[in-house]
Amino acid sequence: MEHTVITNSVNDILTELKTNAAKPLGQAKAMPRKMYQSESILELEKEKIFKDEWICIGRTQDIPNVGDYLTWKILDEPVLVVRRPDGEVAAYSNTCRHRMMLLLEGKGTCKRIVCPYHAWTYDLSGQLIGAPYMNKTDDFNKKDISLPEIRSEIWHGWIYLTLNPNARPVHEKLANLTPLIERYNCENYVGIVLKDTVWNCNWKLLAENFMEGYHLPVAHKATVGAFCPLDETEFSDVDEADENFTYQTYTKDKEAPVGTAHPSNTSLEGKWRITSVLPTIFPSHMFSLAPDHLWYLSIQPIGVDKVRIRHGAAIAPEVLENLSDPDASLGEIREFLAKVQEEDRFVVEGMQQGTAGDLSGSGQLSWLEREVNDFTKYIARKL
């Protein structure tokens, strides 16, 4: 009986979601509040979205040298990516094949992957090469044991992983976005921030917050809000909307302190020297790409009201090369971005609290929230 009640409740939420997703932007609302509160909805999202899609876990610039590695989790699956001796980036399960101990944590460099429990040791291709005191174990052969490899792909310097062996390749899914991104050569931007945090909100609230500029003059009035003319925000034609991503572009004044091409940048021309692109690659990779810098989020749900965040930032190499005092300048940039993050944290955690109220409800969207409407349609298709 309890299962039936839960099922009916989920069906009611999804029916409301689907009805709203079918409306044009001028009539659309944000997702129903229970989309941010329901444990059953979260379980559907895990199964139908995060176990099915490509997930970005960072940039190749974060692991430039042989032995450099990053770790992450796709839901409850611990994963690692490492730069192999052949220079390629590969992804593996981050648990030992002996007693399932986590092998690596955070970010770092290693010559071999050594389990901190019993010192089982793997080379950078995931092959077991050392296992102390296993010589008396029947039929034990190191050559038969290796870390399970996880499907990975590099797209313009971004590292994507998927648990779905049948997922369509990233470069095919994002083919319509590539012409917009490739002109920036962002794979060469130099990383200056890489930080993992946990916020107290539903993952979708954070995603939606990143993909709209409507809140910038208010929530970010002390930081980025003053430099983002909302009237100049542009979106792709509705008829050209892509089911795998959404984006907006906006321009900045040539005199703006950030967001414009450095004089020594010779690859960008015309309006692109002052234009930024803000793509959201469904489900959980968002970035702001400007001629002189980028910053991004990759997010994973931990619970209905908790989200794991990987936040990174990078600057164009010509900008870094021309800094008179790199340490001071980079310190100021990091401090500025940290303030922006805290401003976002305040609003998304506040919205999470608001969704718990029975008197709460979703209002109509502004034209500036076009990407939120695209995201709603994506969630409705997947669930």
One Martini backbone bead per residue (centre of mass of N, CA, C, O) as a GRO file, in nm:
protein
  383
    1MET     BB    1   0.058   0.062  -0.021
    2GLU     BB    2   0.297   0.256   0.005
    3HIS     BB    3   0.401   0.228  -0.285
    4THR     BB    4   0.150   0.350  -0.423
    5VAL     BB    5   0.167   0.630  -0.297
    6ILE     BB    6   0.443   0.703  -0.408
    7THR     BB    7   0.380   0.665  -0.708
    8ASN     BB    8   0.151   0.870  -0.727
    9SER     BB    9   0.317   1.113  -0.638
   10VAL     BB   10   0.523   1.102  -0.869
   11ASN     BB   11   0.319   1.124  -1.100
   12ASP     BB   12   0.220   1.405  -1.024
   13ILE     BB   13   0.488   1.552  -1.058
   14LEU     BB   14   0.543   1.463  -1.356
   15THR     BB   15   0.288   1.584  -1.477
   16GLU     BB   16   0.354   1.876  -1.404
   17LEU     BB   17   0.621   1.888  -1.550
   18LYS     BB   18   0.520   1.814  -1.837
   19THR     BB   19   0.316   2.044  -1.869
   20ASN     BB   20   0.525   2.274  -1.839
   21ALA     BB   21   0.731   2.182  -2.067
   22ALA     BB   22   0.510   2.233  -2.307
   23LYS     BB   23   0.551   2.525  -2.271
   24PRO     BB   24   0.609   2.822  -2.347
   25LEU     BB   25   0.802   3.059  -2.210
   26GLY     BB   26   0.567   3.276  -2.162
   27GLN     BB   27   0.413   3.029  -1.972
   28ALA     BB   28   0.631   2.936  -1.794
   29LYS     BB   29   0.766   2.750  -1.528
   30ALA     BB   30   0.903   2.627  -1.286
   31MET     BB   31   0.953   2.376  -1.110
   32PRO     BB   32   0.826   2.187  -0.897
   33ARG     BB   33   0.893   2.182  -0.564
   34LYS     BB   34   0.906   1.857  -0.537
   35MET     BB   35   1.167   1.823  -0.714
   36TYR     BB   36   1.342   1.928  -0.441
   37GLN     BB   37   1.210   1.691  -0.216
   38SER     BB   38   1.210   1.412  -0.356
   39GLU     BB   39   1.337   1.098  -0.320
   40SER     BB   40   1.212   0.958  -0.570
   41ILE     BB   41   1.319   1.156  -0.778
   42LEU     BB   42   1.618   1.115  -0.717
   43GLU     BB   43   1.627   0.815  -0.799
   44LEU     BB   44   1.554   0.869  -1.092
   45GLU     BB   45   1.795   1.054  -1.158
   46LYS     BB   46   2.015   0.849  -1.107
   47GLU     BB   47   1.917   0.632  -1.317
   48LYS     BB   48   1.834   0.831  -1.582
   49ILE     BB   49   2.101   1.019  -1.564
   50PHE     BB   50   2.382   0.956  -1.405
   51LYS     BB   51   2.398   0.651  -1.534
   52ASP     BB   52   2.371   0.767  -1.851
   53GLU     BB   53   2.562   1.004  -1.857
   54TRP     BB   54   2.781   1.253  -1.899
   55ILE     BB   55   3.064   1.343  -1.681
   56CYS     BB   56   3.224   1.606  -1.547
   57ILE     BB   57   3.566   1.623  -1.368
   58GLY     BB   58   3.739   1.820  -1.562
   59ARG     BB   59   4.074   1.901  -1.668
   60THR     BB   60   4.363   1.845  -1.839
   61GLN     BB   61   4.519   2.080  -1.690
   62ASP     BB   62   4.504   1.927  -1.406
   63ILE     BB   63   4.678   1.677  -1.574
   64PRO     BB   64   4.972   1.727  -1.741
   65ASN     BB   65   5.126   1.484  -1.606
   66VAL     BB   66   5.268   1.209  -1.536
   67GLY     BB   67   5.057   1.087  -1.266
   68ASP     BB   68   4.834   1.263  -1.272
   69TYR     BB   69   4.538   1.325  -1.060
   70LEU     BB   70   4.182   1.253  -1.023
   71THR     BB   71   3.890   1.269  -0.817
   72TRP     BB   72   3.561   1.106  -0.790
   73LYS     BB   73   3.194   1.093  -0.811
   74ILE     BB   74   2.942   0.876  -0.938
   75LEU     BB   75   2.777   0.906  -0.702
   76ASP     BB   76   2.897   0.598  -0.554
   77GLU     BB   77   3.133   0.605  -0.770
   78PRO     BB   78   3.459   0.564  -0.760
   79VAL     BB   79   3.697   0.781  -0.929
   80LEU     BB   80   3.971   0.798  -1.174
   81VAL     BB   81   4.221   1.014  -1.317
   82VAL     BB   82   4.504   0.959  -1.547
   83ARG     BB   83   4.831   1.008  -1.653
   84ARG     BB   84   4.991   0.837  -1.870
   85PRO     BB   85   5.289   0.749  -2.022
   86ASP     BB   86   5.147   0.814  -2.317
   87GLY     BB   87   4.959   1.088  -2.230
   88GLU     BB   88   4.701   0.972  -2.158
   89VAL     BB   89   4.366   0.969  -2.053
   90ALA     BB   90   4.239   0.781  -1.771
   91ALA     BB   91   3.980   0.562  -1.631
   92TYR     BB   92   3.897   0.442  -1.294
   93SER     BB   93   3.856   0.265  -1.042
   94ASN     BB   94   3.881   0.368  -0.679
   95THR     BB   95   3.920   0.049  -0.606
   96CYS     BB   96   4.033  -0.215  -0.464
   97ARG     BB   97   4.067  -0.568  -0.556
   98HIS     BB   98   4.055  -0.671  -0.260
   99ARG     BB   99   3.883  -0.456  -0.020
  100MET     BB  100   3.774  -0.171  -0.142
  101MET     BB  101   3.970   0.049  -0.116
  102LEU     BB  102   4.061   0.352  -0.134
  103LEU     BB  103   4.323   0.487  -0.322
  104LEU     BB  104   4.243   0.790  -0.386
  105GLU     BB  105   4.276   1.150  -0.321
  106GLY     BB  106   4.187   1.400  -0.496
  107LYS     BB  107   4.492   1.556  -0.577
  108GLY     BB  108   4.788   1.447  -0.781
  109THR     BB  109   5.095   1.245  -0.762
  110CYS     BB  110   5.215   0.938  -0.929
  111LYS     BB  111   5.381   0.634  -1.011
  112ARG     BB  112   5.177   0.476  -0.831
  113ILE     BB  113   4.907   0.269  -0.717
  114VAL     BB  114   4.853   0.267  -0.364
  115CYS     BB  115   4.728   0.091  -0.120
  116PRO     BB  116   4.659   0.191   0.222
  117TYR     BB  117   4.614  -0.108   0.340
  118HIS     BB  118   4.807  -0.354   0.158
  119ALA     BB  119   4.980  -0.250  -0.099
  120TRP     BB  120   4.847  -0.263  -0.344
  121THR     BB  121   4.977  -0.240  -0.688
  122TYR     BB  122   4.953   0.001  -0.956
  123ASP     BB  123   4.963   0.108  -1.251
  124LEU     BB  124   4.876   0.367  -1.483
  125SER     BB  125   4.689   0.118  -1.625
  126GLY     BB  126   4.569  -0.072  -1.371
  127GLN     BB  127   4.785  -0.280  -1.313
  128LEU     BB  128   4.883  -0.532  -1.129
  129ILE     BB  129   5.226  -0.539  -0.953
  130GLY     BB  130   5.141  -0.564  -0.634
  131ALA     BB  131   5.125  -0.839  -0.362
  132PRO     BB  132   5.157  -0.898  -0.057
  133TYR     BB  133   5.141  -1.221   0.064
  134MET     BB  134   5.023  -1.404  -0.208
  135ASN     BB  135   5.200  -1.680  -0.247
  136LYS     BB  136   4.972  -1.881  -0.083
  137THR     BB  137   4.765  -1.834  -0.302
  138ASP     BB  138   4.548  -1.973  -0.496
  139ASP     BB  139   4.556  -1.880  -0.821
  140PHE     BB  140   4.748  -1.631  -0.813
  141ASN     BB  141   4.745  -1.346  -1.055
  142LYS     BB  142   4.834  -1.034  -1.141
  143LYS     BB  143   4.757  -1.042  -1.454
  144ASP     BB  144   4.432  -1.080  -1.375
  145ILE     BB  145   4.459  -0.784  -1.243
  146SER     BB  146   4.243  -0.491  -1.262
  147LEU     BB  147   4.121  -0.194  -1.316
  148PRO     BB  148   3.839  -0.071  -1.399
  149GLU     BB  149   3.740   0.076  -1.682
  150ILE     BB  150   3.635   0.401  -1.781
  151ARG     BB  151   3.460   0.581  -1.976
  152SER     BB  152   3.622   0.824  -2.195
  153GLU     BB  153   3.640   1.189  -2.277
  154ILE     BB  154   3.761   1.454  -2.485
  155TRP     BB  155   3.644   1.809  -2.470
  156HIS     BB  156   3.813   2.084  -2.495
  157GLY     BB  157   3.961   1.975  -2.210
  158TRP     BB  158   3.735   1.797  -2.114
  159ILE     BB  159   3.640   1.553  -1.870
  160TYR     BB  160   3.466   1.254  -1.952
  161LEU     BB  161   3.221   1.037  -1.797
  162THR     BB  162   3.079   0.691  -1.806
  163LEU     BB  163   2.851   0.415  -1.715
  164ASN     BB  164   2.763   0.403  -2.021
  165PRO     BB  165   2.837   0.194  -2.291
  166ASN     BB  166   2.597   0.340  -2.493
  167ALA     BB  167   2.685   0.613  -2.513
  168ARG     BB  168   2.705   0.883  -2.680
  169PRO     BB  169   2.933   1.064  -2.796
  170VAL     BB  170   3.032   1.371  -2.713
  171HIS     BB  171   3.109   1.492  -2.997
  172GLU     BB  172   2.818   1.438  -3.098
  173LYS     BB  173   2.634   1.576  -2.886
  174LEU     BB  174   2.828   1.862  -2.923
  175ALA     BB  175   2.842   1.959  -3.224
  176ASN     BB  176   2.666   2.235  -3.202
  177LEU     BB  177   2.882   2.370  -2.992
  178THR     BB  178   3.171   2.374  -3.109
  179PRO     BB  179   3.182   2.641  -3.286
  180LEU     BB  180   3.155   2.826  -3.028
  181ILE     BB  181   3.415   2.713  -2.862
  182GLU     BB  182   3.683   2.678  -3.043
  183ARG     BB  183   3.773   2.986  -3.071
  184TYR     BB  184   3.903   2.996  -2.764
  185ASN     BB  185   4.100   2.768  -2.672
  186CYS     BB  186   4.036   2.643  -2.371
  187GLU     BB  187   4.245   2.403  -2.344
  188ASN     BB  188   4.481   2.637  -2.272
  189TYR     BB  189   4.388   2.709  -2.015
  190VAL     BB  190   4.493   2.806  -1.690
  191GLY     BB  191   4.486   2.676  -1.390
  192ILE     BB  192   4.373   2.834  -1.052
  193VAL     BB  193   4.117   2.646  -0.977
  194LEU     BB  194   4.042   2.373  -0.731
  195LYS     BB  195   3.724   2.283  -0.581
  196ASP     BB  196   3.561   2.113  -0.309
  197THR     BB  197   3.208   2.100  -0.224
  198VAL     BB  198   2.920   2.146   0.004
  199TRP     BB  199   2.575   2.193  -0.035
  200ASN     BB  200   2.235   2.296   0.082
  201CYS     BB  201   2.105   2.154  -0.201
  202ASN     BB  202   1.966   2.107  -0.484
  203TRP     BB  203   2.107   2.046  -0.785
  204LYS     BB  204   1.900   2.210  -0.964
  205LEU     BB  205   1.926   2.487  -0.832
  206LEU     BB  206   2.221   2.530  -0.912
  207ALA     BB  207   2.192   2.499  -1.214
  208GLU     BB  208   1.981   2.726  -1.258
  209ASN     BB  209   2.150   2.958  -1.143
  210PHE     BB  210   2.381   2.950  -1.357
  211MET     BB  211   2.173   2.974  -1.628
  212GLU     BB  212   2.113   3.275  -1.513
  213GLY     BB  213   2.109   3.651  -1.525
  214TYR     BB  214   1.874   3.778  -1.356
  215HIS     BB  215   2.040   3.781  -1.065
  216LEU     BB  216   2.299   3.958  -1.089
  217PRO     BB  217   2.216   4.258  -0.993
  218VAL     BB  218   2.146   4.139  -0.704
  219ALA     BB  219   2.321   3.893  -0.592
  220HIS     BB  220   2.590   4.047  -0.760
  221LYS     BB  221   2.639   4.359  -0.692
  222ALA     BB  222   2.944   4.322  -0.560
  223THR     BB  223   3.049   4.198  -0.842
  224VAL     BB  224   2.931   4.094  -1.153
  225GLY     BB  225   2.667   4.270  -1.202
  226ALA     BB  226   2.801   4.540  -1.333
  227PHE     BB  227   2.915   4.362  -1.610
  228CYS     BB  228   2.598   4.268  -1.699
  229PRO     BB  229   2.414   4.326  -1.973
  230LEU     BB  230   2.101   4.199  -2.011
  231ASP     BB  231   2.001   4.317  -2.293
  232GLU     BB  232   2.253   4.141  -2.440
  233THR     BB  233   2.117   3.884  -2.424
  234GLU     BB  234   2.156   3.560  -2.590
  235PHE     BB  235   1.984   3.316  -2.791
  236SER     BB  236   1.879   3.064  -2.933
  237ASP     BB  237   1.666   2.937  -3.120
  238VAL     BB  238   1.408   2.745  -3.037
  239ASP     BB  239   1.426   2.557  -3.295
  240GLU     BB  240   1.756   2.506  -3.209
  241ALA     BB  241   1.731   2.340  -2.979
  242ASP     BB  242   1.916   2.129  -2.763
  243GLU     BB  243   1.904   1.827  -2.576
  244ASN     BB  244   2.221   1.855  -2.449
  245PHE     BB  245   2.193   2.179  -2.443
  246THR     BB  246   2.267   2.517  -2.328
  247TYR     BB  247   2.270   2.884  -2.405
  248GLN     BB  248   2.452   3.195  -2.367
  249THR     BB  249   2.510   3.539  -2.460
  250TYR     BB  250   2.752   3.812  -2.395
  251THR     BB  251   2.855   4.143  -2.362
  252LYS     BB  252   3.130   4.376  -2.329
  253ASP     BB  253   3.301   4.623  -2.252
  254LYS     BB  254   3.613   4.713  -2.354
  255GLU     BB  255   3.672   4.837  -2.047
  256ALA     BB  256   3.655   4.595  -1.901
  257PRO     BB  257   3.841   4.418  -1.665
  258VAL     BB  258   3.671   4.169  -1.769
  259GLY     BB  259   3.592   3.960  -2.062
  260THR     BB  260   3.836   4.027  -2.255
  261ALA     BB  261   4.064   4.051  -2.487
  262HIS     BB  262   4.378   4.037  -2.526
  263PRO     BB  263   4.594   4.204  -2.729
  264SER     BB  264   4.756   3.916  -2.791
  265ASN     BB  265   4.499   3.815  -2.915
  266THR     BB  266   4.462   3.648  -3.251
  267SER     BB  267   4.189   3.457  -3.271
  268LEU     BB  268   3.999   3.686  -3.206
  269GLU     BB  269   3.710   3.847  -3.355
  270GLY     BB  270   3.540   4.105  -3.307
  271LYS     BB  271   3.283   4.027  -3.096
  272TRP     BB  272   3.457   3.789  -2.960
  273ARG     BB  273   3.636   3.990  -2.777
  274ILE     BB  274   3.340   4.052  -2.593
  275THR     BB  275   3.243   3.746  -2.566
  276SER     BB  276   3.028   3.534  -2.381
  277VAL     BB  277   2.983   3.189  -2.274
  278LEU     BB  278   2.691   2.994  -2.132
  279PRO     BB  279   2.702   2.670  -2.072
  280THR     BB  280   2.482   2.379  -2.046
  281ILE     BB  281   2.564   2.046  -1.979
  282PHE     BB  282   2.392   1.783  -1.970
  283PRO     BB  283   2.325   1.787  -1.636
  284SER     BB  284   2.624   1.916  -1.467
  285HIS     BB  285   2.767   2.124  -1.678
  286MET     BB  286   2.916   2.448  -1.610
  287PHE     BB  287   3.012   2.748  -1.807
  288SER     BB  288   3.232   3.036  -1.828
  289LEU     BB  289   3.328   3.183  -2.146
  290ALA     BB  290   3.603   3.383  -2.203
  291PRO     BB  291   3.869   3.541  -2.357
  292ASP     BB  292   4.035   3.534  -2.049
  293HIS     BB  293   3.829   3.313  -1.917
  294LEU     BB  294   3.723   3.055  -1.676
  295TRP     BB  295   3.432   2.893  -1.522
  296TYR     BB  296   3.321   2.608  -1.313
  297LEU     BB  297   3.076   2.337  -1.285
  298SER     BB  298   3.047   2.020  -1.106
  299ILE     BB  299   2.766   1.807  -1.029
  300GLN     BB  300   2.633   1.614  -0.736
  301PRO     BB  301   2.420   1.419  -0.583
  302ILE     BB  302   2.360   1.323  -0.238
  303GLY     BB  303   2.083   1.465  -0.192
  304VAL     BB  304   1.811   1.653  -0.188
  305ASP     BB  305   1.997   1.880   0.008
  306LYS     BB  306   2.271   1.777  -0.149
  307VAL     BB  307   2.585   1.899  -0.303
  308ARG     BB  308   2.842   1.827  -0.518
  309ILE     BB  309   3.134   2.039  -0.586
  310ARG     BB  310   3.313   2.144  -0.878
  311HIS     BB  311   3.549   2.411  -0.880
  312GLY     BB  312   3.669   2.613  -1.158
  313ALA     BB  313   3.964   2.792  -1.293
  314ALA     BB  314   4.078   2.999  -1.580
  315ILE     BB  315   4.339   3.131  -1.793
  316ALA     BB  316   4.474   3.280  -2.035
  317PRO     BB  317   4.800   3.263  -2.131
  318GLU     BB  318   4.840   3.568  -2.209
  319VAL     BB  319   4.758   3.675  -1.934
  320LEU     BB  320   4.968   3.536  -1.756
  321GLU     BB  321   5.226   3.646  -1.913
  322ASN     BB  322   5.124   3.970  -1.837
  323LEU     BB  323   5.176   3.957  -1.543
  324SER     BB  324   5.347   4.143  -1.309
  325ASP     BB  325   5.188   3.992  -1.047
  326PRO     BB  326   5.079   3.685  -1.020
  327ASP     BB  327   5.021   3.630  -0.721
  328ALA     BB  328   4.840   3.875  -0.669
  329SER     BB  329   4.638   3.840  -0.902
  330LEU     BB  330   4.543   3.549  -0.835
  331GLY     BB  331   4.445   3.614  -0.552
  332GLU     BB  332   4.222   3.812  -0.640
  333ILE     BB  333   4.062   3.617  -0.815
  334ARG     BB  334   3.999   3.404  -0.599
  335GLU     BB  335   3.853   3.598  -0.407
  336PHE     BB  336   3.632   3.683  -0.604
  337LEU     BB  337   3.513   3.398  -0.665
  338ALA     BB  338   3.440   3.335  -0.371
  339LYS     BB  339   3.224   3.556  -0.349
  340VAL     BB  340   3.039   3.452  -0.570
  341GLN     BB  341   2.983   3.178  -0.440
  342GLU     BB  342   2.850   3.289  -0.178
  343GLU     BB  343   2.617   3.428  -0.320
  344ASP     BB  344   2.500   3.164  -0.436
  345ARG     BB  345   2.465   3.006  -0.176
  346PHE     BB  346   2.253   3.185  -0.045
  347VAL     BB  347   2.023   3.139  -0.264
  348VAL     BB  348   2.007   2.823  -0.288
  349GLU     BB  349   1.960   2.767   0.015
  350GLY     BB  350   1.708   2.944   0.030
  351MET     BB  351   1.538   2.787  -0.176
  352GLN     BB  352   1.536   2.517  -0.033
  353GLN     BB  353   1.373   2.618   0.207
  354GLY     BB  354   1.127   2.716   0.035
  355THR     BB  355   1.037   2.428  -0.085
  356ALA     BB  356   0.916   2.320   0.200
  357GLY     BB  357   0.671   2.491   0.162
  358ASP     BB  358   0.326   2.474   0.111
  359LEU     BB  359   0.312   2.787  -0.004
  360SER     BB  360   0.483   2.717  -0.224
  361GLY     BB  361   0.576   2.829  -0.566
  362SER     BB  362   0.582   2.856  -0.906
  363GLY     BB  363   0.677   3.092  -1.129
  364GLN     BB  364   0.718   3.282  -1.379
  365LEU     BB  365   0.923   3.339  -1.644
  366SER     BB  366   1.178   3.488  -1.784
  367TRP     BB  367   1.356   3.551  -2.069
  368LEU     BB  368   1.629   3.506  -1.895
  369GLU     BB  369   1.512   3.186  -1.839
  370ARG     BB  370   1.549   2.992  -2.082
  371GLU     BB  371   1.740   2.767  -1.965
  372VAL     BB  372   1.544   2.667  -1.750
  373ASN     BB  373   1.340   2.563  -1.958
  374ASP     BB  374   1.532   2.363  -2.096
  375PHE     BB  375   1.585   2.196  -1.838
  376THR     BB  376   1.298   2.107  -1.788
  377LYS     BB  377   1.275   1.947  -2.054
  378TYR     BB  378   1.501   1.750  -1.995
  379ILE     BB  379   1.389   1.624  -1.734
  380ALA     BB  380   1.126   1.526  -1.862
  381ARG     BB  381   1.254   1.334  -2.069
  382LYS     BB  382   1.417   1.150  -1.864
  383LEU     BB  383   1.157   1.086  -1.658
   0.00000   0.00000   0.00000
